Amino acid sequence: MQSSERLKGVDVFVAVAQSGSFVRAAARLNLTGSAVGKAIARLEARLDVRLFERTTRRLCLTDAGTRFLAACTRVLGELEDAELALHAEGALLAGRLRIDLPATYGRVMVLPVLSAFLGRYPRIRPVLSFTDRYVNMIDEGIDVTVRIGSPEAWSPLLGHRFVGQDQKVFCAAPSYLEAQGVPASIEDLDRHAAIMYGKADGTISPWLVRHGSALVERRGADERIVAGDAEAQAGLALAGLGIAQMSTWLIGRHLRDGGLVQILPQHATAGLPIHVVWPKAKEGVPRVRELVETLCAALSDGMGDTV
């Protein structure tokens, strides 16, 4: 006998057993009383067993009917659970996501958040890129990005949300400061080894120094080392090779554990704004919307606990 044949009449039998009446079962199932009676008769004939004792006054289960009801209830419950599980699985976020992140900030701050997100939604298939260049999200098919700094004007095709602003501080390893002394003023920096950020084309990013309400660019007088990677800068400073101006989101843990020491705290400066960005045309896509909300919440919290 095929499995489908075995299920015929089972729902009618359970309804009759639970309601104790052919009439009430018929009303529940939207059937006629005659149809219910015929379904039970066919089921009993197929099983070759009497499931109900019928009298003019009452309807009750036989011993065989009681055992069959227990089995049917268990099986129908398992089927319902299976359907609910499949429904839940179908509701999971799924599909391809193109995500572009700033190289260092993306690895240090965003990737842990993204890893937890992907663990919750295993059916999402991400394509990750890490770059500090400007990306045209529309032309390049990017779904979500995190940008440090803002263009002069956001494209009307993009949605964006501010999640924080980094802070840049001067720092050095305790070993360097013990050997070379602690600068007491910005002018004192001129006699110290500077670890600067620079690009392959020879461009060196200046230090930003606060003077009152203004920010002034200043080059380290002794550019002992120029590195084109912020994590490399931090590693060189940790090695005691000089003074660097670094973002607190990158070196916060080193400041907390004493690997680096902040110097000239009165000259700490606000860095660049950080935004989560997405194409407005995709903000109704569940996986895009959920990732945007997750990143905004996590990165906003993270900016408040960098030092």
KEVOVEX-389117 format. One record per residue (C-alpha): x, z, y; residue in one letter; residue number from 1. Coordinates in steps of 0.02 Angstrom, whole numbers, always signed. Example, Ala and Ser with C-alpha at 12.3 -4.5 7.8 and 13.67 -1.06 7.14 Angstrom:
BEGIN
[pt [+615, +390, -225], 'a', 1];
[pt [+684, +357, -53], 's', 2];
//
This chain:
BEGIN
[pt [+0, +0, +0], 'm', 1];
[pt [+65, -45, +173], 'q', 2];
[pt [+97, +93, +300], 's', 3];
[pt [-37, +22, +415], 's', 4];
[pt [-166, +42, +276], 'e', 5];
[pt [-119, +225, +253], 'r', 6];
[pt [-158, +262, +436], 'l', 7];
[pt [-333, +188, +430], 'k', 8];
[pt [-466, +321, +452], 'g', 9];
[pt [-341, +462, +482], 'v', 10];
[pt [-388, +482, +666], 'd', 11];
[pt [-573, +484, +618], 'v', 12];
[pt [-541, +615, +483], 'f', 13];
[pt [-446, +728, +603], 'v', 14];
[pt [-582, +711, +735], 'a', 15];
[pt [-718, +758, +610], 'v', 16];
[pt [-617, +904, +541], 'a', 17];
[pt [-579, +972, +715], 'q', 18];
[pt [-755, +952, +782], 's', 19];
[pt [-846, +1001, +621], 'g', 20];
[pt [-973, +864, +646], 's', 21];
[pt [-990, +677, +619], 'f', 22];
[pt [-1094, +665, +778], 'v', 23];
[pt [-970, +757, +889], 'r', 24];
[pt [-825, +658, +814], 'a', 25];
[pt [-918, +495, +848], 'a', 26];
[pt [-943, +544, +1030], 'a', 27];
[pt [-759, +589, +1049], 'r', 28];
[pt [-703, +423, +973], 'l', 29];
[pt [-838, +319, +1057], 'n', 30];
[pt [-904, +262, +888], 'l', 31];
[pt [-1073, +268, +806], 't', 32];
[pt [-1112, +405, +681], 'g', 33];
[pt [-1131, +271, +547], 's', 34];
[pt [-956, +202, +583], 'a', 35];
[pt [-882, +376, +568], 'v', 36];
[pt [-970, +408, +404], 'g', 37];
[pt [-911, +241, +331], 'k', 38];
[pt [-731, +273, +387], 'a', 39];
[pt [-730, +442, +298], 'i', 40];
[pt [-808, +367, +142], 'a', 41];
[pt [-675, +230, +136], 'r', 42];
[pt [-536, +358, +161], 'l', 43];
[pt [-601, +469, +21], 'e', 44];
[pt [-618, +318, -93], 'a', 45];
[pt [-440, +264, -56], 'r', 46];
[pt [-371, +438, -84], 'l', 47];
[pt [-486, +466, -233], 'd', 48];
[pt [-523, +641, -171], 'v', 49];
[pt [-667, +729, -84], 'r', 50];
[pt [-615, +787, +90], 'l', 51];
[pt [-778, +867, +150], 'f', 52];
[pt [-917, +969, +73], 'e', 53];
[pt [-1079, +912, +152], 'r', 54];
[pt [-1242, +1009, +157], 't', 55];
[pt [-1393, +991, +266], 't', 56];
[pt [-1335, +1139, +369], 'r', 57];
[pt [-1146, +1121, +383], 'r', 58];
[pt [-992, +1016, +353], 'l', 59];
[pt [-832, +1097, +292], 'c', 60];
[pt [-665, +1044, +221], 'l', 61];
[pt [-625, +1052, +37], 't', 62];
[pt [-460, +1128, -18], 'd', 63];
[pt [-389, +951, -30], 'a', 64];
[pt [-459, +912, +142], 'g', 65];
[pt [-376, +1067, +216], 't', 66];
[pt [-207, +1016, +146], 'r', 67];
[pt [-230, +837, +205], 'f', 68];
[pt [-279, +895, +379], 'l', 69];
[pt [-118, +997, +394], 'a', 70];
[pt [-15, +847, +343], 'a', 71];
[pt [-108, +728, +459], 'c', 72];
[pt [-93, +848, +606], 't', 73];
[pt [+95, +862, +580], 'r', 74];
[pt [+118, +673, +566], 'v', 75];
[pt [+10, +634, +717], 'l', 76];
[pt [+105, +766, +817], 'g', 77];
[pt [+270, +685, +771], 'e', 78];
[pt [+203, +515, +822], 'l', 79];
[pt [+149, +584, +990], 'e', 80];
[pt [+321, +663, +1016], 'd', 81];
[pt [+403, +497, +972], 'a', 82];
[pt [+294, +405, +1097], 'e', 83];
[pt [+335, +531, +1234], 'l', 84];
[pt [+521, +515, +1196], 'a', 85];
[pt [+511, +326, +1206], 'l', 86];
[pt [+416, +338, +1369], 'h', 87];
[pt [+547, +455, +1442], 'a', 88];
[pt [+686, +340, +1384], 'e', 89];
[pt [+601, +192, +1464], 'g', 90];
[pt [+587, +289, +1626], 'a', 91];
[pt [+775, +319, +1634], 'l', 92];
[pt [+867, +226, +1769], 'l', 93];
[pt [+955, +74, +1699], 'a', 94];
[pt [+1043, -84, +1749], 'g', 95];
[pt [+1197, -148, +1838], 'r', 96];
[pt [+1264, -62, +1996], 'l', 97];
[pt [+1401, -136, +2104], 'r', 98];
[pt [+1489, +8, +2193], 'i', 99];
[pt [+1633, -7, +2316], 'd', 100];
[pt [+1732, +146, +2371], 'l', 101];
[pt [+1878, +185, +2487], 'p', 102];
[pt [+2034, +193, +2380], 'a', 103];
[pt [+2091, +373, +2401], 't', 104];
[pt [+1931, +455, +2460], 'y', 105];
[pt [+1838, +365, +2322], 'g', 106];
[pt [+1953, +432, +2186], 'r', 107];
[pt [+1965, +609, +2253], 'v', 108];
[pt [+1791, +645, +2321], 'm', 109];
[pt [+1669, +514, +2257], 'v', 110];
[pt [+1724, +481, +2079], 'l', 111];
[pt [+1684, +658, +2014], 'p', 112];
[pt [+1508, +644, +2087], 'v', 113];
[pt [+1488, +470, +2017], 'l', 114];
[pt [+1549, +524, +1844], 's', 115];
[pt [+1417, +662, +1837], 'a', 116];
[pt [+1283, +539, +1896], 'f', 117];
[pt [+1328, +413, +1760], 'l', 118];
[pt [+1324, +552, +1631], 'g', 119];
[pt [+1144, +587, +1678], 'r', 120];
[pt [+1096, +403, +1673], 'y', 121];
[pt [+1191, +323, +1527], 'p', 122];
[pt [+1093, +160, +1540], 'r', 123];
[pt [+1165, +120, +1711], 'i', 124];
[pt [+1309, -4, +1701], 'r', 125];
[pt [+1424, +17, +1851], 'p', 126];
[pt [+1552, -106, +1918], 'v', 127];
[pt [+1674, -8, +2027], 'l', 128];
[pt [+1796, -71, +2156], 's', 129];
[pt [+1915, +33, +2261], 'f', 130];
[pt [+1971, -43, +2424], 't', 131];
[pt [+2003, +8, +2603], 'd', 132];
[pt [+1960, -163, +2674], 'r', 133];
[pt [+1795, -202, +2756], 'y', 134];
[pt [+1672, -270, +2627], 'v', 135];
[pt [+1526, -383, +2667], 'n', 136];
[pt [+1397, -300, +2556], 'm', 137];
[pt [+1271, -440, +2566], 'i', 138];
[pt [+1392, -582, +2530], 'd', 139];
[pt [+1486, -486, +2395], 'e', 140];
[pt [+1332, -417, +2308], 'g', 141];
[pt [+1378, -233, +2333], 'i', 142];
[pt [+1236, -111, +2298], 'd', 143];
[pt [+1311, +50, +2368], 'v', 144];
[pt [+1469, +89, +2463], 't', 145];
[pt [+1550, +235, +2552], 'v', 146];
[pt [+1637, +193, +2715], 'r', 147];
[pt [+1758, +295, +2819], 'i', 148];
[pt [+1739, +241, +2999], 'g', 149];
[pt [+1599, +135, +3068], 's', 150];
[pt [+1590, -44, +3128], 'p', 151];
[pt [+1546, -68, +3311], 'e', 152];
[pt [+1366, -98, +3260], 'a', 153];
[pt [+1286, -82, +3089], 'w', 154];
[pt [+1207, -240, +3023], 's', 155];
[pt [+1016, -230, +3029], 'p', 156];
[pt [+1022, -281, +2846], 'l', 157];
[pt [+1107, -117, +2797], 'l', 158];
[pt [+1043, +59, +2778], 'g', 159];
[pt [+1169, +197, +2811], 'h', 160];
[pt [+1175, +385, +2815], 'r', 161];
[pt [+1306, +497, +2894], 'f', 162];
[pt [+1375, +624, +2769], 'v', 163];
[pt [+1513, +706, +2868], 'g', 164];
[pt [+1673, +689, +2966], 'q', 165];
[pt [+1844, +730, +2902], 'd', 166];
[pt [+1967, +840, +2994], 'q', 167];
[pt [+2150, +799, +3012], 'k', 168];
[pt [+2277, +939, +3015], 'v', 169];
[pt [+2466, +949, +3024], 'f', 170];
[pt [+2540, +1024, +2866], 'c', 171];
[pt [+2701, +1051, +2772], 'a', 172];
[pt [+2763, +1139, +2616], 'a', 173];
[pt [+2822, +1320, +2633], 'p', 174];
[pt [+2995, +1266, +2573], 's', 175];
[pt [+3011, +1141, +2717], 'y', 176];
[pt [+2955, +1268, +2847], 'l', 177];
[pt [+3074, +1399, +2780], 'e', 178];
[pt [+3219, +1277, +2794], 'a', 179];
[pt [+3173, +1192, +2958], 'q', 180];
[pt [+3066, +1319, +3050], 'g', 181];
[pt [+2884, +1318, +3101], 'v', 182];
[pt [+2841, +1206, +3251], 'p', 183];
[pt [+2765, +1307, +3393], 'a', 184];
[pt [+2708, +1158, +3496], 's', 185];
[pt [+2673, +973, +3484], 'i', 186];
[pt [+2840, +942, +3570], 'e', 187];
[pt [+2927, +1037, +3430], 'd', 188];
[pt [+2868, +903, +3308], 'l', 189];
[pt [+2996, +784, +3386], 'd', 190];
[pt [+3138, +873, +3297], 'r', 191];
[pt [+3052, +873, +3126], 'h', 192];
[pt [+3046, +745, +2987], 'a', 193];
[pt [+2882, +651, +2994], 'a', 194];
[pt [+2790, +580, +2844], 'i', 195];
[pt [+2685, +440, +2917], 'm', 196];
[pt [+2552, +324, +2847], 'y', 197];
[pt [+2596, +140, +2860], 'g', 198];
[pt [+2550, -29, +2791], 'k', 199];
[pt [+2655, -163, +2706], 'a', 200];
[pt [+2654, -266, +2865], 'd', 201];
[pt [+2752, -130, +2954], 'g', 202];
[pt [+2605, -57, +3049], 't', 203];
[pt [+2619, +132, +3062], 'i', 204];
[pt [+2465, +238, +3099], 's', 205];
[pt [+2503, +361, +3239], 'p', 206];
[pt [+2462, +544, +3236], 'w', 207];
[pt [+2310, +594, +3336], 'l', 208];
[pt [+2339, +747, +3446], 'v', 209];
[pt [+2206, +841, +3541], 'r', 210];
[pt [+2238, +876, +3723], 'h', 211];
[pt [+2085, +962, +3794], 'g', 212];
[pt [+1938, +852, +3752], 's', 213];
[pt [+2042, +696, +3729], 'a', 214];
[pt [+2133, +626, +3579], 'l', 215];
[pt [+2305, +554, +3611], 'v', 216];
[pt [+2403, +445, +3491], 'e', 217];
[pt [+2578, +507, +3455], 'r', 218];
[pt [+2713, +439, +3340], 'r', 219];
[pt [+2825, +556, +3243], 'g', 220];
[pt [+2997, +550, +3327], 'a', 221];
[pt [+3087, +554, +3159], 'd', 222];
[pt [+2988, +438, +3044], 'e', 223];
[pt [+3084, +493, +2893], 'r', 224];
[pt [+2958, +421, +2769], 'i', 225];
[pt [+2821, +292, +2789], 'v', 226];
[pt [+2697, +285, +2643], 'a', 227];
[pt [+2554, +164, +2618], 'g', 228];
[pt [+2449, +284, +2515], 'd', 229];
[pt [+2373, +450, +2571], 'a', 230];
[pt [+2396, +533, +2401], 'e', 231];
[pt [+2580, +483, +2407], 'a', 232];
[pt [+2593, +561, +2580], 'q', 233];
[pt [+2522, +722, +2513], 'a', 234];
[pt [+2642, +720, +2366], 'g', 235];
[pt [+2791, +694, +2482], 'l', 236];
[pt [+2735, +838, +2592], 'a', 237];
[pt [+2712, +949, +2439], 'l', 238];
[pt [+2891, +907, +2390], 'a', 239];
[pt [+2953, +982, +2553], 'g', 240];
[pt [+3012, +819, +2632], 'l', 241];
[pt [+2928, +835, +2801], 'g', 242];
[pt [+2772, +860, +2905], 'i', 243];
[pt [+2616, +754, +2883], 'a', 244];
[pt [+2448, +742, +2968], 'q', 245];
[pt [+2321, +737, +2828], 'm', 246];
[pt [+2132, +740, +2802], 's', 247];
[pt [+2068, +907, +2740], 't', 248];
[pt [+1961, +826, +2606], 'w', 249];
[pt [+2122, +769, +2524], 'l', 250];
[pt [+2233, +923, +2545], 'i', 251];
[pt [+2102, +1061, +2550], 'g', 252];
[pt [+2148, +1125, +2377], 'r', 253];
[pt [+2333, +1128, +2423], 'h', 254];
[pt [+2297, +1228, +2580], 'l', 255];
[pt [+2194, +1350, +2478], 'r', 256];
[pt [+2325, +1375, +2342], 'd', 257];
[pt [+2472, +1382, +2464], 'g', 258];
[pt [+2557, +1221, +2411], 'g', 259];
[pt [+2540, +1164, +2592], 'l', 260];
[pt [+2528, +1265, +2752], 'v', 261];
[pt [+2430, +1210, +2904], 'q', 262];
[pt [+2533, +1211, +3064], 'i', 263];
[pt [+2478, +1195, +3245], 'l', 264];
[pt [+2295, +1230, +3200], 'p', 265];
[pt [+2247, +1217, +3384], 'q', 266];
[pt [+2287, +1032, +3370], 'h', 267];
[pt [+2176, +996, +3219], 'a', 268];
[pt [+2073, +844, +3259], 't', 269];
[pt [+1911, +768, +3203], 'a', 270];
[pt [+1942, +614, +3099], 'g', 271];
[pt [+1828, +469, +3060], 'l', 272];
[pt [+1643, +477, +3014], 'p', 273];
[pt [+1594, +448, +2833], 'i', 274];
[pt [+1437, +354, +2784], 'h', 275];
[pt [+1347, +304, +2625], 'v', 276];
[pt [+1288, +124, +2649], 'v', 277];
[pt [+1170, +10, +2552], 'w', 278];
[pt [+1077, -155, +2580], 'p', 279];
[pt [+902, -119, +2644], 'k', 280];
[pt [+835, -254, +2527], 'a', 281];
[pt [+889, -146, +2379], 'k', 282];
[pt [+835, +26, +2438], 'e', 283];
[pt [+675, +13, +2335], 'g', 284];
[pt [+775, -12, +2174], 'v', 285];
[pt [+767, +157, +2083], 'p', 286];
[pt [+949, +162, +2027], 'r', 287];
[pt [+1010, +119, +2202], 'v', 288];
[pt [+895, +247, +2283], 'r', 289];
[pt [+945, +384, +2161], 'e', 290];
[pt [+1132, +352, +2183], 'l', 291];
[pt [+1116, +352, +2373], 'v', 292];
[pt [+1024, +519, +2370], 'e', 293];
[pt [+1150, +593, +2248], 't', 294];
[pt [+1301, +538, +2349], 'l', 295];
[pt [+1227, +596, +2515], 'c', 296];
[pt [+1188, +769, +2449], 'a', 297];
[pt [+1354, +794, +2360], 'a', 298];
[pt [+1468, +722, +2493], 'l', 299];
[pt [+1381, +818, +2633], 's', 300];
[pt [+1409, +979, +2537], 'd', 301];
[pt [+1589, +931, +2500], 'g', 302];
[pt [+1632, +903, +2682], 'm', 303];
[pt [+1584, +1082, +2719], 'g', 304];
[pt [+1708, +1156, +2595], 'd', 305];
[pt [+1870, +1061, +2616], 't', 306];
[pt [+1981, +1204, +2676], 'v', 307];
//
